[in-house]
C-alpha cells in the first residue's frame, strides 16, 4: 500500500480482538492453504499482552483446527514490543512507531523474514517469507479489528494444527 499509520504504542494498539485471514503458499511445490480465525490480545500482569489465535487451517483439501499463542511484552524502547513464544524463547522485536517494521527470526537452518504494516486503526498485515533447507514459504496475514462486543469473549479452543508449528 505504501502509506502506513504510525502507532505510538504497539501494545495499546493491538489490544482486543481481530479477525484473521492468512494465506500460506509453499513456493517449492506451489501448494496453497488458508487460515481463518480470530486473534485476541489480552492483558498480562507484566504489562504485556497474551496473543491467542485460533481458527481453522485448510491445507490440501483438509480443514482442521489450528491455534497458536505468543507473548507480546514491553520492548526496550517505549511503545515497542518484545515478542516471545509461550515458553519464553525470543521470536522477534516489534516497533510500529512508523507504522511499518521489518524483522527476522532464525529457526534452525531456516530464516523467517517478517514485515509488519499498519494501514489504519482497524487494519494491519504481516508478511513472513520463510527460506532455508526445510521451508520455502510465503505467509500473508491480514488483521481486521472486531467490534468491542467480541473482545471480551475468549476464542474457541481447538487442537493444534499445522499453523501452530514453531519456527
RARAPE-V808456 format. One record per pair of residues at least 24 apart in sequence whose ideal C-beta (glycine too) atoms are under 8 Angstrom apart, sorted by the first residue. I is the first residue (numbers start at 1). J is the second residue. D is the distance in Angstrom with one decimal. If there is no record, write none. Layout:
# RARAPE-V808456
<<I:J:D> <I:J:D>>
This chain:
# RARAPE-V808456
<<1:117:6.8> <1:119:6.0> <3:119:7.7> <4:98:6.6> <4:99:2.9> <4:100:4.5> <4:117:5.7> <4:118:5.6> <4:119:7.0> <5:99:4.7> <5:118:4.7> <5:119:6.2> <5:120:5.4> <5:121:7.2> <6:96:7.4> <6:97:5.9> <6:98:5.7> <6:99:4.8> <6:118:7.7> <7:79:7.5> <7:96:3.9> <7:97:6.5> <7:99:6.2> <7:118:5.4> <8:79:5.4> <8:97:6.5> <9:78:7.5> <9:79:4.4> <10:72:7.5> <10:75:7.8> <10:79:6.2> <10:80:6.1> <10:81:4.8> <10:94:5.7> <10:95:7.2> <10:96:4.8> <11:41:8.0> <11:47:7.5> <11:48:6.7> <11:49:5.6> <11:72:6.2> <11:74:6.7> <11:81:6.0> <13:96:6.9> <13:118:7.4> <13:121:7.9> <14:41:4.5> <14:49:6.2> <14:51:7.6> <14:72:6.6> <14:81:8.0> <15:41:5.2> <15:42:7.7> <15:43:7.1> <15:49:6.2> <16:40:7.5> <16:41:6.2> <16:145:6.4> <16:146:7.3> <16:148:7.4> <16:151:4.5> <17:41:7.8> <17:145:7.4> <17:146:4.2> <17:150:4.7> <17:151:4.5> <17:153:7.7> <18:143:4.3> <18:144:6.4> <18:145:5.8> <18:146:6.2> <19:143:7.2> <19:144:4.6> <19:145:7.9> <19:146:5.6> <20:53:6.2> <20:55:6.5> <20:141:6.2> <20:142:7.5> <20:143:5.9> <21:141:7.1> <21:142:5.0> <22:139:6.1> <22:140:6.8> <22:141:4.1> <22:142:7.7> <22:163:7.4> <23:138:7.9> <23:139:7.2> <23:140:5.0> <24:57:7.9> <24:59:7.3> <24:137:6.5> <24:138:7.7> <24:139:5.3> <24:163:7.7> <25:137:6.6> <25:138:4.7> <25:139:7.8> <26:136:6.8> <26:137:5.7> <27:136:4.5> <27:137:6.3> <27:138:6.0> <28:136:4.4> <31:59:7.4> <31:60:6.2> <33:57:6.3> <33:58:5.6> <33:59:3.8> <33:60:7.2> <33:162:7.8> <34:58:5.1> <35:66:6.0> <35:141:7.8> <35:163:5.0> <37:66:7.3> <37:67:7.9> <37:155:7.2> <38:146:7.1> <38:150:7.7> <38:155:4.9> <39:143:6.6> <39:155:7.7> <40:151:7.3> <40:154:6.7> <40:155:5.4> <41:72:6.8> <44:71:6.9> <44:73:7.8> <46:73:6.6> <46:74:7.8> <47:73:7.6> <47:74:5.2> <48:72:5.4> <48:73:3.9> <48:74:6.1> <48:81:7.5> <49:81:7.9> <52:154:7.6> <52:155:5.8> <53:155:7.3> <53:163:8.0> <54:155:4.1> <54:156:5.8> <54:157:6.5> <54:158:5.5> <55:155:7.9> <55:158:7.7> <56:158:7.6> <56:161:7.9> <57:161:4.9> <57:162:5.6> <57:163:4.5> <59:162:5.8> <64:159:7.8> <64:161:4.5> <64:162:7.5> <65:158:2.8> <65:159:5.2> <65:160:7.9> <65:161:5.7> <66:158:6.8> <66:160:6.8> <66:161:3.4> <66:162:6.5> <66:163:3.7> <66:164:5.7> <67:155:7.7> <67:157:7.2> <67:158:5.5> <67:159:7.7> <67:160:6.0> <67:161:7.5> <67:163:7.6> <67:164:5.8> <68:160:7.8> <68:163:6.4> <68:164:4.8> <85:166:6.5> <91:167:7.6> <105:167:5.8> <107:132:7.9> <107:166:7.7> <107:167:3.8> <108:132:7.6> <108:134:6.9> <109:133:5.1> <109:134:6.6> <110:134:5.3> <110:135:5.1> <110:167:7.1> <112:167:5.3> <121:145:7.1> <130:167:7.5>>
